[in-house]
Structures are given as structure tokens and as C-alpha cells.
């Protein structure tokens, strides 16, 4: 990330402004070293200290400001360094899976409105954390947010190819988690739509694909049963058979589901 203001010499007023600005620059240099060394604890510590120092600069009482232009330059500089601190937390989270949830949680507490929390990788980390903790409402909200962002055009400065490579794994995860939760909540039409959208994006991940197909078998059976739609029942059989062909915890039940649904479908016109 380029910080243009860091290369500009700032003329600072004497006293607190100079001291805080010096602290920010020293902390920034140390942060970059810690980030390069992948030192999670140090990055968290320095990002927090930078944020506190930046807040101090931004909240100088008006009565203490003797030069508005100089103060504004200090504020701009502090905000830019603070933004880099947020970036460092996000970037390290994408490189350190074991510490990812902690780093993104730290970022969220430090600045709930950080732009980096809307990056596909950060949303996926938050989503996986919430889903693993069975925080289903939060997980569904994050999944829907991820789906919305994943369907946007590439951000400015990001090539279409790079955006596809970054967003598709996250988008697949978003569709998958949304569909799984919606199945459990009985939101069968939403689940059907999202799980179908997930399939091409999670191809190759047998664990996710097997579960998605299993739930597609269930929701299409429920839709077919409720609407007396034999075509949906036949789709439910197909999905269940495909789920049964993939090794996993769903395999045996999927096979039984396919058999039982076929018995019902055979009685339908």
C-alpha cells in the first residue's frame, strides 16, 4: 500500500504535535518490520498504538490549534498512518490462518467502519468464525454481505482477473453458508437459490459440495412436496444421489433420502 503523505516533509508546530507525529512515524516503521516478520502480537500492539496516537492528533482541542493548515496536515498524516495500521491487520490475517479471526476481530473493534472489513478475504474470515461458533444470524448476515460485495464489479485499481481470483472462493463460501443456514431455518426457496449458485464455485471441495447437494435434495423435496411438483421431486432425487456418491457424513442418509423420495415421486402424476 502506498502512503504518499509519508514521503512529504511536514512542517509541524512545536510541542505535542511534533512528538505525536514522531511517535507515529517510529511506530509505522516498527509496524512494517513486524508485518514483514509476520509477528502477530507485535502487529496488533503497534496498530493499536498507532490508532491511539492518530486519535490524539485528530482530537486536539480547537483552542490548542495555532495553525489550522499545519494541524490539518498533521491530521491527514495521522489518518493515513492509521489506515496503514488497519491494512497491516487485514493483510497479516490473510497470511496467517491460525491468527486470522483474532486479527480481523482486532480490526473490527479498532474501527468497525474500516474499509478492509469489506474485502472478500476479511468477510470470509468473519463468516467462518461466526459459522463455526454457531452464530447463525450473524453468519447469515455476513454471508449475504459477502454475496452482495462478491457480485460487484472489480474495485478501482483491481484488474478483472485479479478480482475474479479473489472473490470467487469467498463468493462460493458465502452462497454455501447462506444456503445451509436457510435450509435449517426452513427458508427453502432462498436455500435452493443460494446452494445452486454455490455449486460451480465450490467444485473440487468435496466436503462442501457433498453437504450442498444433500441440502439441495432436502429443499427440492420440500418444494416438490408442497407444490405437488414432480419435476422438483426428481431434482431432489438427483441431488441426493449425487450427494450419496461423495464420501462424507451425508453419504448414507443421502442414499436413503434418494430411495424414499423416489417412492413418493413414483406415485405422482
QUIMORA-V537830 format. One record per residue. RES is the residue in one letter. PSI is psi as a letter, one per 20 degrees, with the letter a starting at -180 (999 if undefined). Layout:
# QUIMORA-V537830
res-><RES & RES>
psi-><PSI & PSI>
This chain:
# QUIMORA-V537830
res-><X & X & X & X & X & X & X & X & X & X & X & X & X & X & X & X & X & X & X & X & X & X & X & X & X & X & X & X & X & X & X & X & X & X & X & X & X & X & X & X & X & X & X & X & X & X & X & X & X & X & X & X & X & X & X & X & X & X & X & X & X & X & X & X & X & X & X & X & X & X & X & X & X & X & X & X & X & X & X & X & X & X & X & X & X & X & X & X & X & X & X & X & X & X & X & X & X & X & X & X & X & X & X & X & X & X & X & X & X & X & X & X & X & X & X & X & X & X & X & X & X & X & X & X & X & X & X & X & X & X & X & X & X & X & X & X & X & X & X & X & X & X & X & X & X & X & X & X & X & X & X & X & X & X & X & X & X & X & X & X & X & X & X & X & X & X & X & X & X & X & X & X & X & X & X & X & X & X & X & X & X & X & X & X & X & X & X & X & X & X & X & X & X & X & X & X & X & X & X & X & X & X & X & X & X & X & X & X & X & X & X & X & X & X & X & X & X & X & X & X & X & X & X & X & X & X & X & X & X & X & X & X & X & X & X & X & X & X & X & X & X & X & X & X & X & X & X & X & X & X & X & X & X & X & X & X & X & X & X & X & X & X & X & X & X & X & X & X & X>
psi-><p & p & n & h & h & h & j & p & p & p & o & q & q & q & c & g & g & g & g & g & g & g & g & g & h & g & h & g & g & h & g & h & g & h & g & h & i & k & n & g & g & g & g & g & g & h & h & g & h & g & g & g & g & g & h & g & g & h & k & p & q & h & h & i & o & i & o & g & g & g & g & h & h & g & g & g & g & g & h & g & g & g & h & h & g & g & g & g & g & g & g & h & h & i & i & n & h & h & j & g & h & g & g & h & h & g & g & h & h & g & n & i & j & p & h & i & i & j & q & h & g & g & h & g & g & g & g & h & g & g & g & h & j & k & m & h & g & g & g & h & g & h & g & h & g & g & g & g & h & h & j & r & r & p & q & p & i & p & q & h & g & h & g & g & h & g & h & g & h & g & g & g & g & g & g & g & g & g & g & g & g & h & g & h & i & j & m & h & g & g & g & g & g & h & h & g & h & h & g & h & h & j & p & i & n & h & g & g & g & g & h & g & h & g & h & h & g & g & h & h & g & h & g & g & g & h & j & l & o & h & h & h & h & h & h & h & g & g & g & g & g & h & h & h & i & p & p & r & i & i & g & g & h & h & g & g & g & g & g & h & h & h & h & g & h & h & i & q & 999>
